[in-house]
Amino acid sequence: MSTNGTTPQQLESDIERQREELAATVNQLQAKVDVKARTQHKAAELKADIKDRATTATGKPRPDLTVAAVAALALVVGLVAWRRRR
């Protein structure tokens, strides 16, 4: 037994616990500075979010967005045709 009332086993378990905490902290810091991985993760989240918003529950494109895309395409084609005639 040591002078402060702890046994060698208690000291070893405290050291092991502190090592685990330090390893977790190092891993968190490493993840924070890994810009490439954070960017890829954020891109995957955004892609999934866009897919969820653009499709119905069955996975088919939302009809309102399809109509809007066709209308926008028709507008662009109309503008190009109008500009060529002038």
Secondary structure, 3 states (H helix, E strand, C coil): CCCCCCCHHHHHHHHHHHHHHHHHHHHHHHHHHCHHHHHHHHHHHHHHHHHHHHECCCCCECHHHHHHHHHHHHHHHHHHHHHHHC
